[in-house]
Each structure stands twice: as C-alpha cells, then as structure tokens.
Amino acid sequence: MSEASTKQGGADRRRRKKIPFAAQLLIGLVLGLALGYAARHWSVAWLGATLETVGTLFVQLLFLIVPFLVFTAIVASIANLRNLANAGRLVAKTLGWFAVTSLIAVGIGLAIGLSTDPGAGVDLSSAAAPKTSGSWTDFLTGIVPVNVVDAFVNVNVLQIVFVAVVVGAAAARLGDRAEPFLRFNASALAIVQKALWWVIRLAPVGTAALIGKSVFAYGWDLLEPLAVFSIDIYAGALAVMLVVYPVLLRLVARVSPVQFFRKAWPAIQFAFVSRSSVGTLPLAQKIVTDRLGVPRDYASFASPFGATTKMDGCAAIYPAIAAIFVAQVYGVDLGVRDYLLIAFVSVIGSAATAGLTGATVMLTLTLSTLGLPLEGVGLLLAIDPIMDMIRTATNVTGQMVVPVIVARSEKILDRGVYDAPPQPFDAESAFDADEAAQHPNSGSGSEPDPKPDAASGEGPGVRRGDPALQPA
C-alpha cells in the first residue's frame, strides 16, 4: 500500500470518528438542561453564574461579528445581482414570497390567539413598560444612520443593511471601476465567515450554557402563569414550520419536504440554540447552495436579505399572539381593523427585528400601533429567551424555504443536488478558508462557467443568457 493511500485511509477514519455537528448541538442541549436543572434544584449558585457567564460570552461573540458579516454579505449580494438574468423578477418573487409567508404566519398566530385566550386570568399589575419601545417614526427615521460608525458600534443591523445596500448598488453601478473594492469585500467576507466558524465551533458549549442559564433562572415557575401563551407561541411556530412550509414545498416547489428538513436541520438546530438569524446566516446560506441546490449568485442575495428582513417567528406569530394576550389582560376588545393592522405591521415592520436575539422592538411597535399598554411587554420579557428559540428556528427555516421555492419556479434549482441523499454535514467546511480560493471571483462580477445538472437540466447557472431563464 502506498504512503498516499495510508494517509488517505487515516483521514477517512478520522472523519468517521468525528461527531456530526448536529449531534454535538444535541449533546450540548441535553447537557445544558441537566446542568440548569441541577443548579436550580440544588441551589448551586456558582454553577448558575458560570452558565450565565459562558452563555453571555457566546452571544457577545456572535454580536461582535454580526456588523461586519451583514455589511460584507449584503454588499456582495447586491453586486452579484448584475450577474443574474432576470434579476428584477428574482428579487420581486423573493420579496413577494417573504410577504406571503409572513401573512400566512400572522394569520395562524391570530387564529391560535383568538381560540385559546392566552391572557385569561393573568395579572400584570406589577409589570413595567420597557425602557425603549418601537414606533413607526423611530422605525422610519432609524433606517438612515446619522453616523455610519455609530451604526456599527451600536450593532444597528437595520442601519447597516441600509448602508450596505447603498454601497452595493453604487458599486454595481460603477462597473469595472468598482472591481478592486468588490474583490476586497469578497476577501473580507471570507475572513469574517472564517472567524464566525471559530465562534460556531463553540456552539455546543454555548448551547449548554444558554439552555442551562434559562432553566436555572426561570425553571417552570415563571412559565406556569404564562403556560397558555408559551404553548401558543410554540404551537404557532411549529404549525408554520411543519405544516405551512412543507405544503409550500410540496405543492408550489414540487420537491420533497422531508428531504428539505433532513438537509436543513443543522442550520435550524443552530438557530434554535443561538437565537440569531444573522449568526446563522453563513451556515444557512451554505446549506441552501450546497445541499438544497439553489444557485450561489441568487442565494447570495436571498439569504442575507432573509436573515435581516424575513421573520415569520419574531415578526408575525409572536406579535400577533402577544397583542391578543395584552389586549385580553387589559380588557381591550380588538376588532377587524386591529387584526388587519397586526398583519400590516408584521409584513412591513419585520425589518425592525434586525435578525438578532429578541423581538421586543417588533412587539412594542405592534402594541403602540394598536394603542395597547406597553406594560404588557414587561412580564413577557422574562420568558423571552425561551420563546426566542422557536421563533428564530422558524425564521431561519422560512429563510431557506423561500429561495428553494423561487429557484424552482425559475427552473434554476439543481434537482440533482436537492434530491441527492444527505451526507453527514461537516460544518467546518462551510467556513473553510479555501472557500475564497474555490470561488475567487465571488462578488467581482466574473462569470465562471455554469455546470448544470445533467439529470435534471436545472443546474446552478443563472448568468445572463442562461437558456434556463429565457421565456419558453
């Protein structure tokens, strides 16, 4: 046996012994539940404090990378639109499906809230209004930053998105003169993704700490008076994830929903424990392109915009049920006009959630639009981490479903990739430094040869002049 064969065999054995990323997250989840329960049951204060510290550090690391990730990813996505045939139609379909799925999600939230009366018997006499709240004026004026540096320092994702869209559009408009900048941006994006991989490698530890901290801090004591509300949020989110999305995948995209979830599971699981759509962005985008067969140039637009604006969990299901909850607690009767306002706010104001942990801004925006007391948010903030897990998982699932639907409708979905049996997902490869070497022209406007799938005829080529995109 040659030396090369021996080395290859050793590498194969190491890969076989490696615990899959999804399994690592599951182990962290179970361990966190156990540690949190032990710390709370036996009053082990030092263990609870350790879990809180580690969990906080993990979230801070995600927040540290988010501004640079959002900026570089969206600049690249806007610039890449010039490489797409029928880019305007792709963008319109993507935003259209974002709105349609949000409307369906808010409808489910309203139906569940009206049928279960989540605020019945709940006392909010001791609740205080949050220190900050959302309003339409703040939302609209807050889109444009007064100071670009402040937008990055304060991690104002909405403002960063605005700046990135302007810069990306300007770079695309300049053409060849912007090539040096776009190449720099592509390199910066690769560096940021590599740094994010180092953070994600800590995800099993962060998972254990975040889950353990929640169990230690709240247990079931706080959930008991809000049991109906908590169950409603999880029921609504699961209904969207496990009923609405599969129906759309089967009837509209005509692909297997089971195959989708088998391949998308690592990103969904990471979203659940990290509570950050933006933090999950590189992982979700890698899965959308490499496992679900969505063309890279299109995914580089759809994924970043979805991570910052498409929030079926945080901006549709949650505020709909929470608004009904607060109205019932304070004895306020909501009419048809109010329910229509909730739907409107959910679709138009979803960007206010910014893809980060928590949905307080979106909830206060909804309550202020309806004229409901903001004190109702006070008690809900205490259980927000528990609610935010399923909300974020729903967000990320929808952010991966829409690109599949749109790509399939445009006949650019690589069915060979989508239908292939799922292989063990190596998360490290999603953020490997050689990604830039494999795609040296990413974001630069160059046009590598497309490689359509021979079996399906729906390959990833979405360049201008691609026959797959021309009218039949």
Helices and strands as residue ranges (DSSP letters): H 3-17, H 21-41, H 45-80, G 81-83, H 87-116, H 136-141, H 148-153, H 157-174, G 175-178, H 179-200, H 203-218, H 227-239, I 240-244, H 245-248, I 249-253, H 257-274, H 277-290, H 296-309, I 313-317, H 318-329, H 336-348, G 350-353, H 360-370, H 376-382, H 384-409, H 415-419, H 427-430, H 435-438, G 467-469
